Amino acid sequence: MSFADNPYKQMLTDGRKSLRPEDIKTYGVRRFLDEQAPRRGPLQLPKLHFTEEENRIMDEILAEERLPTHESEVSED
């Protein structure tokens, strides 16, 4: 049995006396998704349409993020 199936067994195996919050959250999210997936099917995302202005702004932001901003990122050839 894997940790995702039973975090309580894993806790006892590790010699701990209580579950960590992140263990509880991981287990709960996994259980929820496993129960909901068969009912809802694949996630349907809406088609996103951006204006030319929005595309230009996004391109500028992405270009700025690619530029080195720190001396250690600039290579001297």
PyMOL commands that set and color helices and strands:
alter all, ss='L'
color gray80, all
select helices_A, chain A and resi 7-13+21-40+52-66+71-73
alter helices_A, ss='H'
color red, helices_A
deselect
rebuild
show_as cartoon
